[in-house]
Amino acid sequence: MPMTDKILFDYLRELVSDGIEPKDREAEIWATYGQEVAIFVLDSVGFSRTTESSGIVHFLSKMMQMRERVMPVFDAFKPIHLRLAADNIFAAFSSPDDAISAAVQVQAALKSSGIMLNQDEPYQACIGIGFGKLLFSQTLEGYFGDEMNLASKLGEDVAKGGEILITTRAWNCAQNQDASRVHQRQMEIAGMSINYFALDAP
């Protein structure tokens, strides 16, 4: 069994160096580095476009205001893991209910913030949420796994400004949410049809 104080990638590197195929140790790796968490992925709207039109300093000042506005939400919900990366925020929560409730409050905070990218466009964010057992790398990369991939796809590529999109597994595992607030949608990924849920905006 790998040592629990070793970073995932260090352990994988050791296995490869020893001529061992990591996939042959997959059960041990999941037992040591796997965590069941709800993943929250926030992506800001208009980063490239606003930087091109108004400059990077302008966008960074708006992004700083966004962070100041939403960080009290994360302080209240106390995520297991939180990472800021450029105009993205990645967080892991112990339950999908916490992730969904935090997302609702983040969107509400942004909607009422008055932060404007330009004279006509408010600062908006897209949020994707997933839930499942993921591998935690103990490095800046954070979590890896199917629900991480889906939450990132929903939050960064599929959602529009102000939307909260939730994987089917995350929604089905939530216990304290109002089903009348969501609408099922579908997307195509690599030839596969994936169902997910869109939560009504706060």
Secondary structure, DSSP 8 states (H G I E B T S, - for coil): ---TTS-HHHHHHHHHHTT--GGGGHHHHHHHHEEEEEEEEEEESSHHHHHHHH-HHHHHHHHHHHHHHHHHHHHHH--SEEEEETTEEEEEESSHHHHHHHHHHHHHHHHTT--BSSSS-B--EEEEEEEEEEEE-SSTT-EESHHHHHHHHIIIII--TT-EEEEHHHHHH-SS--GGGEEEEEEEETTEEEEEEEE---
